[in-house]
Amino acid sequence: MIIEGVCLLVALNLALAWIQDDPRLWPRRITHLVVEPLLKLTRKVSDLLPSGSIDLSPLVLILGLTGLK
């Protein structure tokens, strides 16, 4: 249940990032505060993937959390 909630927050943060650039403004501030520490860890892993300039860290995080479930 916690893993699904985190996956939902990652997806919500990703959707809000398309709409709202600044993570300091509400409502993205809430999702950014929860998700960003996890994304920083996965960015280290996703930097090893040949993705060009696309940030694959949300996808890597969701796949990793789904694998844990």
Secondary structure by P-SEA (a helix, b strand, c coil): caaaaaaaaaaaaaaaaacccccccccaaaaaaacaaaaaaaaaaacccccccccaaaaaaaaaaaaac
